[in-house]
Amino acid sequence: MSRNSSNSSVKLRRVLSLSDLVIYGIILIQPVAPMALFGLANRDSEGHAVTAILVAMIAIIFTAISYGRMANHYPAAGSAYTYVGRGLNPHLGFIAGFTMFLDYMIVPIICTIYCSITAHHMLHLIPTRFWFIIFAGGFTFLNLRGIKVTSRVNWALMIVMSVVVFWFMAAAIRFIMLKKGIGGVFTIEPFYHQSSFSLSVLGRGTALAALTYIGFDGLTTLSEEVENPRRNVLIATVLTCLITGIWSGSQVFLAQAAVSWAEWPAFLQNMAAKFGAENAIEKAMIGIASLVGGGVLEITLAFTLLVAHIGSGVTGMTGASRILYGMGRDKILPDSIFGHLSRKHAVPSYNIIFLGAITITGAVLLTYDKCAHLINFGAFLAFMLVNAASMREYFFKAEQKTIKTFLKDCLPPAVGLVACFAIWQSLPRQTFIIGGLWMTAGIIYLVIRTRGFREKLVVQDIF
C-alpha cells in the first residue's frame, strides 16, 4: 500500500467546541495585544487610541462576518485559500493562501524573537540564540502533540493573561478615582478630545489600531476540527473580534484616563528617562502599569506579555500548518509531505516540523521590527479577497437579487472590502516591496505548476 493511500484514512478530528474556538482566536490575537501598540496608537491618533480601536473593530467585524459565512458554506481547513479558491477562482485562492501564509509563518518567528530577547534579559548567562531553539522547539512540540493539547494550553494562557489584565484595570480604576474622582472613570475625553480630534488623525490611528485584530481569521483554519462548523465558525469569528474590541478598548480607555492627552508629553519624558528615548513610546503601557500599580504590576505585566507571545507562537504555527495542509491535500503542493497527517494525533506533522525549522532560521536571520512590518501585507490582501468572495457567493450567484438580499449579502462584505483596502494602502512602501516579492514568487510557482494557468486547480470537497 502506498504512503498516500495508507494516510488517506487519517482525517482531522472534530474535537473543538465553540468555546475552544473562541479562546483559540483570542489567544492568537492576544488579550494584551493593545498594550504593545498603545503608545504608538495614542501618538498617531493624538489621544484617541480607544476610538481608533473601536472604529477598527467595526471594520474588522464586517470582514469576520464574511469569513464566518464562507466557513459556513465551505467548512474546510485552509481559511482564505479555501474561501477565495471556491468563491472566486482556484488560482486566486492559491495566491491568497500563499500571501496569507507569509503572515502565519511570521507570527511564530516574531514570537520566538520576542520571547528569546525577553528571556535573555531575565537570564543573561544564556545566549539569545539558545532561546531561539527552546521557544521554536516548544511551539513545534506542542503542535505535534495534537490540537486538544494546544487547546488546553490556550485555556491556561487565557486564564493567566485575564487575571493580569483585570489586575491592571482594577489598579487603573483605583488610581483614576484617587486622582480625579468618580468623574475620571466616566470621562469621554479618551473617545473625543476637541483640541486634537480630526478625521485624518483618527484615520492614522485606526490604521495602526487595526493591528489589534490581526490573526482573528486564524480560527477558520481549524474548520475541519470544530464541532458543527457551519454554525460555530461564524459565531466564533464574530465573537472573537467583538470580545477583543471591547476587551482591548477597556484597557486603552483606562490607560488614557490615567494619563490624559494633556499629561502625555510629561509622561513620555519620564518614560524616556526610565527606558531610553528610543523605547519611551513602546513602553508606554508598562509605564502606566508602574504608575497605577507599582513595580510588582509592572514586572508582572512584562512577564504576561512574554506569556502572550508564547500563546501566539503556538497558535500561529497551528494556523500555518493547516494552510499548508489544505494546499497539500489539493495537490497544489506535494501531497505526500504537505497533505500528510500523523496517525497518532491526526495533525499535519511534516508541516509542523517544517515550520519549526523555518521559525528557528527566521529568528536568526530577521529582526523583530522587520517581522512586524510584514505581518499586515498578506492579511489585508486576503481580507479583501474573502470579502469579494462572500459577495459573489451569496449575492451575485443568487437567483434572486432584491434590496433585502443586497443589504444582507452584499453591503456588509462591501463595507469590509473598502475598509480593508483603506488600511492596506496605508502600509509602508517597504512592506509592499517585500510582500510583493513574496507574492510574485507564489505567482511564478503557480504558473509553473499549472503550465501557464492551463491546468485547473481543484479544491477538494470534504463533505
GIZIVEN-V38017 format. One record per residue. RES is the residue in one small letter. BURIAL is b if it has 24 or more other C-alpha atoms within 12 Angstrom, else e. Layout:
RES,BURIAL
RES,BURIAL
This chain:
m,e
s,e
r,e
n,e
s,e
s,e
n,b
s,e
s,e
v,e
k,b
l,b
r,b
r,b
v,b
l,b
s,b
l,b
s,b
d,b
l,b
v,b
i,b
y,b
g,b
i,b
i,b
l,b
i,b
q,b
p,b
v,b
a,b
p,b
m,b
a,b
l,b
f,b
g,b
l,b
a,b
n,b
r,b
d,b
s,b
e,b
g,b
h,b
a,b
v,b
t,b
a,b
i,b
l,b
v,b
a,b
m,b
i,b
a,b
i,b
i,b
f,b
t,b
a,b
i,b
s,b
y,b
g,b
r,b
m,b
a,b
n,b
h,b
y,b
p,b
a,b
a,b
g,b
s,b
a,b
y,b
t,b
y,b
v,b
g,b
r,b
g,b
l,b
n,b
p,b
h,b
l,b
g,b
f,b
i,b
a,b
g,b
f,b
t,b
m,b
f,b
l,b
d,b
y,b
m,b
i,b
v,b
p,b
i,b
i,b
c,b
t,b
i,b
y,b
c,b
s,b
i,b
t,b
a,b
h,e
h,e
m,e
l,e
h,e
l,e
i,e
p,e
t,b
r,b
f,b
w,b
f,b
i,b
i,b
f,b
a,b
g,b
g,b
f,b
t,b
f,b
l,b
n,b
l,b
r,b
g,b
i,b
k,b
v,b
t,b
s,b
r,b
v,b
n,b
w,b
a,e
l,b
m,b
i,e
v,b
m,b
s,b
v,e
v,b
v,b
f,b
w,b
f,b
m,b
a,b
a,b
a,b
i,b
r,e
f,b
i,b
m,e
l,e
k,e
k,e
g,e
i,e
g,e
g,b
v,b
f,e
t,e
i,e
e,b
p,b
f,b
y,b
h,b
q,e
s,e
s,e
f,b
s,e
l,e
s,e
v,b
l,b
g,b
r,b
g,b
t,b
a,b
l,b
a,b
a,b
l,b
t,b
y,b
i,b
g,b
f,b
d,b
g,b
l,b
t,b
t,b
l,b
s,b
e,b
e,b
v,b
e,e
n,b
p,b
r,b
r,b
n,b
v,b
l,b
i,b
a,b
t,b
v,b
l,b
t,b
c,b
l,b
i,b
t,b
g,b
i,b
w,b
s,b
g,b
s,b
q,b
v,b
f,b
l,b
a,b
q,b
a,b
a,b
v,b
s,b
w,b
a,e
e,e
w,b
p,e
a,e
f,b
l,b
q,e
n,e
m,b
a,e
a,e
k,e
f,e
g,e
a,e
e,e
n,e
a,b
i,b
e,b
k,b
a,b
m,b
i,b
g,b
i,b
a,b
s,b
l,b
v,b
g,b
g,e
g,e
v,e
l,b
e,b
i,e
t,b
l,b
a,b
f,b
t,b
l,b
l,b
v,b
a,b
h,b
i,b
g,b
s,b
g,b
v,b
t,b
g,b
m,b
t,b
g,b
a,b
s,b
r,b
i,b
l,b
y,b
g,b
m,b
g,b
r,b
d,b
k,b
i,b
l,b
p,e
d,b
s,b
i,b
f,b
g,b
h,b
l,b
s,b
r,e
k,e
h,e
a,b
v,b
p,b
s,b
y,b
n,b
i,b
i,b
f,b
l,b
g,b
a,b
i,b
t,b
i,b
t,b
g,b
a,b
v,b
l,e
l,b
t,e
y,b
d,e
k,e
c,b
a,b
h,b
l,b
i,b
n,b
f,b
g,b
a,b
f,b
l,b
a,b
f,b
m,b
l,b
v,b
n,b
a,b
a,b
s,b
m,b
r,b
e,b
y,b
f,b
f,e
k,e
a,e
e,e
q,e
k,e
t,e
i,e
k,e
t,e
f,e
l,e
k,e
d,b
c,b
l,b
p,b
p,b
a,b
v,b
g,b
l,b
v,b
a,b
c,b
f,b
a,b
i,b
w,b
q,e
s,e
l,b
p,e
r,e
q,e
t,b
f,b
i,e
i,b
g,b
g,e
l,e
w,b
m,b
t,e
a,e
g,b
i,b
i,e
y,e
l,b
v,e
i,e
r,e
t,e
r,e
g,e
f,e
r,e
e,e
k,e
l,b
v,e
v,b
q,b
d,e
i,e
f,e
